Amino acid sequence: RSSFAKKASESKTLFVLVASDKGLAGAFNSSLFRKFESSFAKASEGQEKFFVAVGEKAFQYLLKKRYNVVEKFINVGDFTTPDQVSPLTEFLIEGYLRNPSTSSGQEKWDKVVVFSSHFTSALKQEPFIREILPVDFQAIKETLEEIVPKTGKYSELIKEHGISFVSENPPTGRKEYLIEPSPKIVLENLVKHLFFMQVYHLILEANASEHSARRMAMKIASDNALELGGELNLQYNKSRQAAITSQII
């Protein structure tokens, strides 16, 4: 049994809110915060709650709401390097697993829920909720289904070749394998690596959504500025023509 598996008691929940470090991104942060507000009450009934802010805007929002922010992470994944995401992943794992070095030897939280943004396309980004700890098969299946692209050339190749990443009919029967150094050690390291990849993917999705939202916001602002400039130029020309006509008269 993996130490990342479901626990008997889930009375302590850590909520991770992934937003941007800067503004000027249109409704990117506000839509995420609205989703958080609407879903938070249902996801936290009867729970002792902790919060982690990823991004300066998330930290300011949680601080304004006077939530118990245990840690904040700034500039996470800006250059899409795994080293930037490692501190966040290690912090989540250390708080979830039993730590004998602490005086109480108890876990800080029993469940980790992430509020982030899902990148659907350059024009569409949706806020969503995902429970990343504890790890179970259904959660892994849902993660795989979300990672598989729904649009673009890769989605077309997947449909064309009938590729399935999650088997609907798992093979029956049990096979024995020789695993070195031991199944427990290999499983623990594999699950930890897969968990890191999941968090890394979440950060990349959020960053892609943020950049797309900021690009659209800047495009709309530029278009509005050009339209306003055109209207002002037309008004100026009318006023100038009126003044010239008055002088001639």
PLY file of the C-alpha trace (Angstrom):
ply
format ascii 1.0
element vertex 249
property float x
property float y
property float z
element edge 248
property int vertex1
property int vertex2
end_header
0.00 0.00 0.00
1.43 3.38 -1.02
1.80 6.17 1.56
0.12 8.44 -1.01
-3.09 6.38 -0.86
-6.36 7.41 0.75
-6.26 7.80 4.54
-8.76 6.60 7.09
-9.45 10.15 8.25
-9.54 13.26 6.04
-10.17 16.06 8.51
-7.44 18.46 7.33
-7.54 19.90 3.82
-4.97 22.04 2.06
-6.30 24.30 -0.71
-3.83 25.43 -3.38
-4.91 28.52 -5.32
-2.94 29.03 -8.56
-3.25 32.55 -10.00
-0.91 35.05 -11.67
1.87 37.22 -10.25
0.81 40.29 -12.22
-2.41 41.87 -13.42
-3.49 43.07 -16.88
-4.76 39.58 -17.72
-8.43 40.37 -18.25
-10.81 38.11 -16.31
-8.17 35.41 -15.71
-7.86 35.95 -11.94
-11.40 37.16 -11.24
-13.04 34.13 -12.90
-10.76 31.80 -10.92
-11.58 33.56 -7.65
-15.32 33.36 -8.39
-14.97 29.63 -9.01
-13.06 29.32 -5.75
-15.74 31.20 -3.80
-18.60 29.15 -5.25
-16.91 25.77 -4.74
-14.94 26.35 -1.57
-17.84 25.99 0.87
-18.86 22.60 -0.55
-15.28 21.28 -0.64
-14.49 22.30 2.93
-17.48 21.22 5.01
-16.32 19.91 8.39
-12.66 20.33 7.45
-9.72 22.04 9.12
-8.50 24.31 6.32
-5.07 25.46 5.18
-4.12 27.50 2.12
-1.17 27.81 -0.24
-0.93 30.72 -2.66
0.80 30.25 -6.02
1.19 33.70 -7.52
1.16 37.16 -5.93
-2.48 37.79 -6.90
-3.57 34.57 -5.16
-1.65 35.57 -2.02
-3.23 39.05 -1.95
-6.69 37.57 -2.45
-6.32 34.99 0.35
-4.78 37.60 2.64
-7.72 39.93 2.00
-10.15 37.11 2.87
-8.12 36.42 6.05
-7.55 32.76 5.26
-4.82 30.72 6.95
-2.03 30.99 4.32
0.75 28.59 5.34
3.03 29.30 2.36
3.22 31.29 -0.87
5.16 30.61 -4.07
6.02 33.42 -6.48
7.31 33.19 -10.08
6.57 29.46 -10.23
7.04 28.02 -13.71
7.63 31.36 -15.45
10.43 29.77 -17.47
8.82 26.29 -17.50
11.70 24.60 -15.69
11.08 21.70 -13.27
13.40 23.33 -10.72
10.85 26.10 -10.20
8.07 23.63 -9.42
10.11 21.32 -7.15
9.80 23.47 -3.97
5.99 23.48 -4.29
5.83 19.71 -4.89
8.16 18.92 -1.99
6.18 21.19 0.32
2.90 19.42 -0.54
4.43 15.95 -0.10
6.16 16.75 3.19
2.93 18.11 4.63
0.94 15.09 3.47
3.29 12.33 4.61
4.04 11.50 8.22
7.23 13.28 9.31
8.96 11.59 12.28
11.34 14.53 12.72
8.54 16.78 13.99
7.63 16.83 17.65
4.10 15.52 17.08
4.96 13.20 14.19
1.58 13.96 12.61
0.63 14.94 9.06
-0.19 18.60 8.47
-3.04 17.76 6.06
-4.85 14.67 4.78
-6.04 16.02 1.43
-4.79 18.52 -1.16
-7.22 20.31 -3.51
-6.01 22.60 -6.31
-7.94 25.50 -7.83
-6.34 26.39 -11.16
-7.05 27.13 -14.84
-7.41 24.59 -17.63
-6.05 25.64 -21.03
-8.56 24.54 -23.66
-7.43 26.83 -26.48
-5.91 30.28 -27.01
-9.43 31.74 -26.80
-10.81 29.59 -23.98
-9.45 29.02 -20.47
-11.62 27.51 -17.76
-11.13 27.49 -13.97
-11.33 23.99 -12.50
-10.84 21.99 -9.29
-8.69 18.88 -8.90
-7.94 16.74 -5.86
-4.28 15.70 -6.25
-3.80 13.99 -2.88
-4.55 11.28 -1.92
-3.69 9.40 -5.11
-6.12 6.77 -6.44
-6.79 5.11 -9.79
-9.88 7.21 -10.61
-7.94 10.45 -10.04
-5.11 9.24 -12.28
-7.61 8.28 -14.98
-9.29 11.69 -14.86
-5.89 13.41 -15.02
-4.89 11.41 -18.09
-8.18 12.23 -19.81
-7.68 15.95 -19.10
-4.08 15.95 -20.34
-4.96 14.41 -23.71
-5.47 17.36 -26.13
-9.05 17.92 -27.31
-8.17 20.22 -30.23
-5.28 20.58 -32.68
-3.27 18.16 -34.82
-2.40 15.85 -31.92
-6.04 15.26 -31.06
-6.70 14.43 -34.71
-3.82 11.90 -34.74
-5.17 10.27 -31.56
-8.63 9.88 -33.13
-7.21 8.71 -36.46
-5.13 5.92 -34.92
-7.65 5.06 -32.19
-5.15 5.60 -29.38
-6.44 5.09 -25.83
-4.36 6.03 -22.80
-6.77 4.50 -20.27
-8.05 1.00 -20.94
-11.77 0.53 -20.40
-11.30 -3.25 -20.02
-8.21 -3.97 -17.88
-6.72 -7.44 -18.43
-7.87 -10.15 -16.06
-5.50 -12.38 -14.13
-2.50 -11.48 -12.06
1.12 -11.64 -13.17
4.09 -11.72 -10.85
7.09 -9.54 -11.61
10.51 -9.41 -10.02
11.12 -5.81 -8.97
14.42 -4.49 -7.62
15.18 -3.25 -5.01
11.58 -3.88 -3.84
8.03 -3.16 -5.07
7.41 -0.75 -2.17
10.49 1.38 -2.85
9.89 1.45 -6.62
6.21 2.32 -6.16
6.95 5.13 -3.70
9.50 6.72 -6.04
7.28 6.24 -9.08
4.24 7.78 -7.39
6.34 10.71 -6.18
7.62 11.30 -9.72
4.11 11.04 -11.21
2.82 13.45 -8.56
5.55 15.92 -9.51
4.60 15.62 -13.19
0.96 16.26 -12.32
1.78 19.44 -10.38
4.19 20.53 -13.14
1.43 20.05 -15.71
-1.00 22.09 -13.60
1.47 24.97 -13.43
2.12 24.86 -17.19
-1.64 24.84 -17.87
-2.12 27.85 -15.59
0.76 29.74 -17.21
-0.50 29.02 -20.72
-3.97 30.20 -19.68
-2.53 33.35 -18.12
-0.49 34.27 -21.20
-3.45 33.65 -23.51
-5.77 35.72 -21.30
-3.21 38.56 -21.12
-2.70 38.49 -24.90
-6.45 38.73 -25.49
-6.78 41.52 -22.91
-3.97 43.50 -24.56
-5.46 42.92 -28.02
-8.85 44.19 -26.87
-7.20 47.20 -25.22
-5.22 47.95 -28.39
-8.33 47.64 -30.57
-10.27 49.94 -28.25
-7.42 52.46 -28.26
-7.29 52.44 -32.09
-11.06 52.87 -32.28
-10.99 55.72 -29.79
-8.08 57.33 -31.64
-10.02 57.12 -34.91
-13.10 58.72 -33.36
-11.01 61.53 -31.82
-9.24 62.11 -35.13
-12.59 62.34 -36.94
-13.90 64.76 -34.31
-10.75 66.87 -34.62
-11.05 67.01 -38.41
-14.70 68.08 -38.15
-13.80 70.83 -35.68
-10.90 71.97 -37.88
-13.12 72.04 -40.98
-15.77 74.00 -39.09
-13.16 76.56 -37.97
-11.84 76.92 -41.56
-15.38 77.40 -42.89
-16.08 80.07 -40.22
-12.89 81.98 -41.20
-13.81 81.87 -44.89
-17.33 83.19 -44.15
0 1
1 2
2 3
3 4
4 5
5 6
6 7
7 8
8 9
9 10
10 11
11 12
12 13
13 14
14 15
15 16
16 17
17 18
18 19
19 20
20 21
21 22
22 23
23 24
24 25
25 26
26 27
27 28
28 29
29 30
30 31
31 32
32 33
33 34
34 35
35 36
36 37
37 38
38 39
39 40
40 41
41 42
42 43
43 44
44 45
45 46
46 47
47 48
48 49
49 50
50 51
51 52
52 53
53 54
54 55
55 56
56 57
57 58
58 59
59 60
60 61
61 62
62 63
63 64
64 65
65 66
66 67
67 68
68 69
69 70
70 71
71 72
72 73
73 74
74 75
75 76
76 77
77 78
78 79
79 80
80 81
81 82
82 83
83 84
84 85
85 86
86 87
87 88
88 89
89 90
90 91
91 92
92 93
93 94
94 95
95 96
96 97
97 98
98 99
99 100
100 101
101 102
102 103
103 104
104 105
105 106
106 107
107 108
108 109
109 110
110 111
111 112
112 113
113 114
114 115
115 116
116 117
117 118
118 119
119 120
120 121
121 122
122 123
123 124
124 125
125 126
126 127
127 128
128 129
129 130
130 131
131 132
132 133
133 134
134 135
135 136
136 137
137 138
138 139
139 140
140 141
141 142
142 143
143 144
144 145
145 146
146 147
147 148
148 149
149 150
150 151
151 152
152 153
153 154
154 155
155 156
156 157
157 158
158 159
159 160
160 161
161 162
162 163
163 164
164 165
165 166
166 167
167 168
168 169
169 170
170 171
171 172
172 173
173 174
174 175
175 176
176 177
177 178
178 179
179 180
180 181
181 182
182 183
183 184
184 185
185 186
186 187
187 188
188 189
189 190
190 191
191 192
192 193
193 194
194 195
195 196
196 197
197 198
198 199
199 200
200 201
201 202
202 203
203 204
204 205
205 206
206 207
207 208
208 209
209 210
210 211
211 212
212 213
213 214
214 215
215 216
216 217
217 218
218 219
219 220
220 221
221 222
222 223
223 224
224 225
225 226
226 227
227 228
228 229
229 230
230 231
231 232
232 233
233 234
234 235
235 236
236 237
237 238
238 239
239 240
240 241
241 242
242 243
243 244
244 245
245 246
246 247
247 248
